[in-house]
Amino acid sequence: MKQTTYNMADMSVWQGRVDTDEGPLALRWHQQVQPLAGNVPAGVALLGFCSDAGVRRNQGNPGAAEGPKALRAAAANLSWHGRRAVYDSGDVICHEDELEQAQALYADQVARLLGEGHSVVGLGGGHEIAFGSFSGLMQYLQSQDTLPRVGIINFDAHLDLRRSARASSGTPFNQCAQLCEQLGTPFHYTCIGVSRYHNTAALFERAEQLNTRIVLDEQLAGWNPDVLFDALDQALAEVDVIYLTICLDVLPASLAPGVSAPAVRGMEMGLLEAALEHILASNKVMMADIAELNPARDHQSLTARVAARLLARLAG
């Protein structure tokens, strides 16, 4: 009988061009990424979350369960400019509707990897990955002497603050807020790129109740980035640790068609990359992930290639 599982890395996806005539500097990701095994130096651990359950429950378009594999394949042939070791630590596979079990198993793996000294970058999968990422981070941090102040920065067209008896891709940050309440720690949530027209008044009301910092997509412009960077500076100043998550639907549909709900307006890629560099420069990011890659809806693997570029930035 099938069930939700954690599978070790399938390294067969890491393949691509080899430029042997150009020497040792002509390396690509597939030549550098290693399977995570044994006692290895601390680096960046990639962890997939293969799940459609949350998207289905949220009445979205399924297909994101294949996202981690497609993201790896797109990243494999990127030129290598990394300064840290990158390890593939495998996937949590959500079987059918076993979302809660998958989130708990994913959280356990995140906590384990952080405990081994790695930074973790999650590969989604639906945005239900977010609760697994955040709860795993909190699980690890609870093992420390004191619980630091933790903040969430989410690049997303959607607030994902739905209140529901069942978890979905629309509930993860409400789940995070509930977990913070249980732990007696403040909930710090900043959401960048929110579409006014794809979030109900009820969601904005919930965001206000939780003191969510919001930057709307219509406030984002490369020629006037002050609103964005002011919000980021405030978010960074109030916490010690950042969980950074990117829902690919924050980008315009022309650039990221392969998501459950493509954005009509979205955020410019260059502005997103500048924002990521600003956040990473704080040295507060301990956990990050990329969500909602749906290869079934992607055009010429464009979204996967965009996600791979973002992965390279997150991995440093």
C-alpha positions as CSV (number, residue, x, y, z in Angstrom):
1,M,0.0,0.0,0.0
2,K,1.4,3.4,-1.0
3,Q,1.9,6.1,1.6
4,T,3.6,9.4,2.0
5,T,7.4,8.8,2.0
6,Y,10.8,10.5,2.2
7,N,12.9,9.3,-0.8
8,M,16.7,9.8,-1.1
9,A,18.0,11.8,-4.1
10,D,17.6,10.5,-7.6
11,M,20.8,11.9,-9.1
12,S,19.9,10.8,-12.7
13,V,18.2,14.2,-13.3
14,W,21.5,16.0,-12.7
15,Q,22.9,15.8,-16.3
16,G,23.8,18.3,-19.0
17,R,26.6,19.7,-21.1
18,V,30.2,19.1,-20.3
19,D,32.8,21.6,-21.6
20,T,36.0,19.5,-21.1
21,D,38.1,21.7,-23.4
22,E,37.5,24.8,-21.3
23,G,39.1,23.6,-18.1
24,P,38.1,23.4,-14.5
25,L,36.2,26.8,-14.5
26,A,33.7,25.6,-17.1
27,L,31.6,23.7,-14.6
28,R,27.8,23.4,-14.5
29,W,25.4,22.6,-11.7
30,H,25.1,18.9,-12.7
31,Q,28.8,18.5,-12.2
32,Q,28.8,20.1,-8.7
33,V,25.6,19.0,-7.0
34,Q,26.2,15.9,-4.8
35,P,23.8,13.5,-3.1
36,L,23.6,14.2,0.7
37,A,25.2,11.3,2.5
38,G,27.2,10.8,5.7
39,N,29.3,13.4,7.4
40,V,29.8,16.2,4.8
41,P,30.8,19.8,5.2
42,A,27.9,22.2,5.8
43,G,26.4,23.6,2.6
44,V,23.1,24.2,0.9
45,A,20.7,21.2,1.1
46,L,17.9,21.0,-1.6
47,L,14.8,19.3,-0.4
48,G,11.8,18.6,-2.7
49,F,8.2,18.6,-1.6
50,C,6.2,16.7,-4.3
51,S,2.6,17.6,-3.5
52,D,-0.6,18.5,-5.3
53,A,-2.9,17.8,-2.4
54,G,-2.9,21.4,-1.2
55,V,-3.6,22.8,-4.6
56,R,-6.5,20.3,-5.1
57,R,-8.0,21.2,-1.8
58,N,-7.7,24.9,-2.7
59,Q,-9.6,24.2,-6.0
60,G,-6.5,25.0,-8.1
61,N,-4.9,23.4,-11.1
62,P,-2.9,20.3,-10.1
63,G,0.5,19.4,-11.5
64,A,3.0,20.9,-9.0
65,A,3.9,17.5,-7.6
66,E,6.2,17.2,-10.6
67,G,7.7,20.7,-9.9
68,P,10.8,19.6,-7.9
69,K,12.0,17.3,-10.7
70,A,11.4,19.9,-13.4
71,L,13.3,22.5,-11.3
72,R,16.3,20.2,-10.9
73,A,16.3,19.4,-14.6
74,A,16.3,23.2,-15.4
75,A,19.0,23.9,-12.9
76,A,21.3,21.1,-14.0
77,N,22.7,22.8,-17.0
78,L,23.2,26.2,-15.4
79,S,26.8,27.5,-15.3
80,W,28.3,27.0,-11.8
81,H,29.3,30.2,-9.9
82,G,28.7,28.8,-6.4
83,R,30.9,29.4,-3.4
84,R,29.2,26.7,-1.2
85,A,28.7,23.0,-1.5
86,V,25.2,22.1,-2.8
87,Y,23.6,18.8,-1.9
88,D,20.5,17.1,-3.1
89,S,18.8,15.6,-0.1
90,G,15.8,14.0,-1.9
91,D,12.1,14.5,-1.8
92,V,9.1,14.1,0.5
93,I,6.4,12.5,-1.6
94,C,2.8,13.3,-0.6
95,H,0.6,10.3,-1.4
96,E,-2.9,11.3,-2.7
97,D,-4.5,13.5,0.0
98,E,-2.1,12.8,2.9
99,L,-1.1,16.5,3.2
100,E,-0.8,16.8,6.9
101,Q,1.4,13.7,7.1
102,A,3.6,15.1,4.2
103,Q,3.9,18.5,5.9
104,A,4.9,16.8,9.2
105,L,7.5,14.6,7.5
106,Y,8.9,17.5,5.5
107,A,9.2,19.5,8.7
108,D,11.2,16.7,10.3
109,Q,13.6,16.6,7.4
110,V,14.0,20.4,7.4
111,A,14.8,20.3,11.2
112,R,17.3,17.4,10.6
113,L,19.1,19.2,7.8
114,L,19.3,22.5,9.8
115,G,20.6,20.5,12.8
116,E,23.4,19.2,10.6
117,G,24.5,22.7,9.8
118,H,23.0,23.1,6.3
119,S,21.0,26.0,4.9
120,V,17.9,24.5,3.3
121,V,16.2,25.4,0.1
122,G,12.9,23.7,-0.6
123,L,11.6,22.8,-4.0
124,G,7.9,22.8,-4.5
125,G,5.3,21.6,-5.1
126,G,2.3,23.6,-4.1
127,H,2.7,26.5,-1.6
128,E,1.5,24.1,1.1
129,I,5.3,23.6,1.3
130,A,5.4,26.8,3.4
131,F,3.9,25.3,6.5
132,G,6.3,22.3,6.3
133,S,9.2,24.7,5.9
134,F,8.2,27.1,8.7
135,S,7.3,24.4,11.2
136,G,10.5,22.5,10.5
137,L,12.5,25.7,11.0
138,M,10.7,26.3,14.3
139,Q,11.2,22.7,15.4
140,Y,14.9,23.2,14.9
141,L,15.0,26.6,16.6
142,Q,13.1,25.2,19.7
143,S,16.1,23.0,20.3
144,Q,18.3,26.1,20.8
145,D,18.9,27.8,24.2
146,T,16.5,30.7,23.3
147,L,13.9,31.0,20.6
148,P,15.0,33.9,18.3
149,R,12.5,36.2,16.6
150,V,11.5,34.7,13.3
151,G,10.0,36.5,10.3
152,I,8.4,35.3,7.1
153,I,9.0,37.2,3.8
154,N,6.7,35.8,1.1
155,F,6.8,36.9,-2.6
156,D,3.3,36.0,-3.7
157,A,0.3,37.3,-5.6
158,H,-1.8,35.7,-2.8
159,L,-1.8,36.2,0.9
160,D,-2.5,32.5,1.6
161,L,-4.1,33.3,4.9
162,R,-7.3,31.3,4.4
163,R,-9.0,30.0,7.6
164,S,-10.1,26.4,7.0
165,A,-10.5,23.2,9.0
166,R,-8.2,21.5,6.4
167,A,-4.8,22.6,5.3
168,S,-4.4,23.6,1.6
169,S,-2.1,25.7,-0.6
170,G,-4.2,28.7,0.5
171,T,-3.8,28.2,4.3
172,P,0.0,27.9,5.1
173,F,0.6,31.3,6.6
174,N,-2.6,31.1,8.7
175,Q,-1.2,27.8,9.9
176,C,2.2,29.5,10.7
177,A,0.3,32.2,12.7
178,Q,-1.5,29.5,14.7
179,L,1.8,27.7,15.4
180,C,3.4,31.0,16.6
181,E,0.4,31.5,18.9
182,Q,0.9,28.0,20.3
183,L,4.6,28.7,20.9
184,G,3.9,32.1,22.5
185,T,6.1,33.9,19.9
186,P,5.1,36.9,17.7
187,F,4.0,36.3,14.1
188,H,6.0,38.5,11.7
189,Y,4.7,38.2,8.1
190,T,5.5,40.3,5.1
191,C,3.9,39.6,1.7
192,I,5.3,41.2,-1.4
193,G,3.5,41.4,-4.7
194,V,-0.1,40.9,-3.5
195,S,-2.8,41.3,-6.1
196,R,-5.8,43.3,-4.8
197,Y,-8.1,41.6,-7.2
198,H,-7.1,38.0,-6.4
199,N,-7.5,38.2,-2.6
200,T,-11.0,38.6,-1.0
201,A,-11.8,41.2,1.5
202,A,-11.9,38.4,4.1
203,L,-8.3,37.7,3.4
204,F,-7.3,41.3,3.7
205,E,-9.2,41.5,7.0
206,R,-7.3,38.4,8.3
207,A,-4.0,40.0,7.2
208,E,-4.9,43.1,9.2
209,Q,-5.8,41.1,12.3
210,L,-2.3,39.5,12.0
211,N,-0.5,42.8,11.4
212,T,0.7,41.6,8.1
213,R,2.9,43.9,6.1
214,I,1.7,44.1,2.5
215,V,3.2,45.5,-0.6
216,L,0.7,45.4,-3.5
217,D,1.8,44.5,-7.0
218,E,0.6,47.9,-8.2
219,Q,3.1,49.5,-5.7
220,L,6.0,47.8,-7.3
221,A,8.0,49.6,-10.0
222,G,11.6,49.5,-10.9
223,W,11.8,53.2,-11.3
224,N,10.4,53.8,-7.8
225,P,11.5,50.9,-5.5
226,D,11.3,52.8,-2.2
227,V,8.1,51.2,-1.0
228,L,9.5,47.7,-1.6
229,F,12.9,48.3,0.1
230,D,11.4,50.2,3.0
231,A,9.1,47.2,3.7
232,L,12.0,44.8,3.4
233,D,14.2,46.9,5.8
234,Q,11.3,47.0,8.3
235,A,10.8,43.2,8.0
236,L,14.5,42.5,8.5
237,A,15.0,44.9,11.4
238,E,12.3,43.3,13.6
239,V,13.6,39.7,13.5
240,D,16.7,37.6,14.0
241,V,15.9,34.8,11.5
242,I,14.1,34.9,8.1
243,Y,12.2,32.2,6.4
244,L,12.1,33.3,2.7
245,T,9.5,31.9,0.3
246,I,8.9,32.6,-3.4
247,C,5.6,31.6,-5.0
248,L,6.3,31.8,-8.7
249,D,2.9,33.3,-9.4
250,V,4.3,36.6,-8.1
251,L,5.9,37.0,-11.5
252,P,3.8,38.0,-14.6
253,A,2.2,35.2,-16.6
254,S,4.4,36.0,-19.6
255,L,7.4,34.9,-17.5
256,A,5.8,32.3,-15.3
257,P,2.9,30.6,-17.1
258,G,3.6,27.3,-15.3
259,V,1.8,27.9,-12.1
260,S,-1.7,27.1,-10.8
261,A,-2.9,30.7,-11.0
262,P,-0.8,32.9,-13.3
263,A,-0.6,36.6,-12.4
264,V,-2.1,39.2,-14.7
265,R,0.3,42.0,-13.5
266,G,3.0,40.5,-11.3
267,M,6.4,41.7,-10.2
268,E,9.3,42.4,-12.5
269,M,12.0,39.7,-12.5
270,G,14.8,42.3,-12.0
271,L,13.1,43.8,-9.1
272,L,12.5,40.4,-7.5
273,E,16.2,39.5,-7.9
274,A,17.3,42.9,-6.4
275,A,14.9,42.2,-3.4
276,L,16.4,38.7,-2.9
277,E,19.9,40.0,-2.9
278,H,18.9,42.7,-0.3
279,I,17.4,40.0,1.9
280,L,20.3,37.6,1.5
281,A,22.8,40.3,2.4
282,S,21.3,40.5,5.9
283,N,22.7,37.0,6.6
284,K,19.4,36.2,8.4
285,V,17.9,33.7,5.9
286,M,18.1,30.2,7.4
287,M,15.3,28.6,5.3
288,A,14.0,29.3,1.8
289,D,11.8,27.7,-0.8
290,I,10.4,28.1,-4.3
291,A,6.8,27.0,-4.7
292,E,4.0,26.4,-7.3
293,L,6.1,25.2,-10.3
294,N,3.6,23.3,-12.4
295,P,5.3,21.7,-15.4
296,A,1.9,20.6,-16.9
297,R,1.1,24.2,-17.4
298,D,4.5,25.5,-18.4
299,H,5.4,26.7,-21.8
300,Q,8.8,25.5,-23.2
301,S,9.9,25.1,-19.6
302,L,10.1,28.9,-19.2
303,T,8.8,28.9,-15.6
304,A,11.2,26.1,-14.7
305,R,14.1,28.1,-16.1
306,V,13.0,31.1,-14.2
307,A,12.8,29.0,-11.0
308,A,16.3,27.6,-11.7
309,R,17.7,31.1,-11.9
310,L,16.1,32.0,-8.6
311,L,17.4,28.8,-7.0
312,A,21.0,29.7,-8.1
313,R,20.6,33.0,-6.3
314,L,19.2,31.5,-3.2
315,A,22.0,28.9,-3.1
316,G,24.6,31.6,-3.4
